[in-house]
């Protein structure tokens, strides 16, 4: 039985569509990453699957049944909404007792195993975000669901709490054998565990499939810049980037790439998903991903600066180094001089910066660590330009 099936599913809010023409089929036993930028329709899809919203058009089947017409199917569905909403005035013990009394199929052993260190007398409102998420996960797994739906479960969790949550989830899924759908706009949160991916953009399904199969049919090609003709083994070119004399392509393949002038690399899941997004959607997702993981970095020499510039161009983050300096259009931490070097207060892999009040770049980063110093590159150059102007004025 298919855990989640939709055909032409749509939900309209006033004049705006939150979900439109959504057709997908989730395989049984899969751990599914439901990815996409904010407002892509992820929460709307989960709300439709749990009967919280009524479709405007199309159909949805949960474990073979319509959740609106047959709400009894929800006894086999576990759902944790964003922020893990629970009764804040209840103690942990009262919350567990409430769940036990409202779910006909209840497994005390699973709940006890997930909450071994919990103080049952603590009120929910006094729990940390990590402990509240752990409690919510224990409750939905305690009903032994066949389908488990999690909406942005890592929001508000620090990296350690996020890893602990994932481990608890994997342990619980091993016990219940549930199909899991994890909705998140941060790809790094889900790529470690998902074996199936659904990408929503603009309220519709842009890409769906088994992760390994998708990665096996996509490749990154790097070679000398040239006019493009037919490349044997390439079915479609998804994205093309130029940097100086180098050309970088992200392609789908239908056979081996035999041309020795191309360097062929595997593609990472994040880069694959971003390639299928429209530019505006890509900017939204990159910004949200990068701001979640800020990494300090310092450039202290001209040689390191030049190496970072070359790395940025080689990885295809912009068509040219000049484009990096022109892409001044997003907000984040300022880059400041420090003990003779330049500090970039985040990881960044794209030209999403703007000038702050001091004339230095403020950077909202993408998340690839290979270009963690792009902000420092811009800050280093901007500082040099200011010093040159001061010297000329003197």
Secondary structure, 3 states (H helix, E strand, C coil): CCCEEEEEEEEEECCEEEEEEEEEEECCCCEEEEECCCCCCHHHHHHHHCCCCCCCEEEEEECCECCCCCHHHHHHEEEECCCCCCCCCCEHHHHHHHHHHHCCCCCHHHHHHHCCCCCCCCEHHHCCHHHHHHHHHHHHHHCCCCEEEEECCCCCCCHHHHHHHHHHHHHHHHHHCCEEEEEECCHHHHCCCCCEEEEEECCEEEEEEEHHHHHHCEEEEEEECCCCCCCCCEEEEEEEEEECCEEEEEEEECCCCCCCCCEEEECCHHHHHHHCCCHHHHHHHHHHHHHCCCCEEEECCHHHHHHHHHHHHHCCCCCCHHHHHHCCCCCCEECEEECCEEEEECCCCCCCEEECCCCCEEECCCCCHHHCCHHHHHHHHHHHHHHHHHHHHC
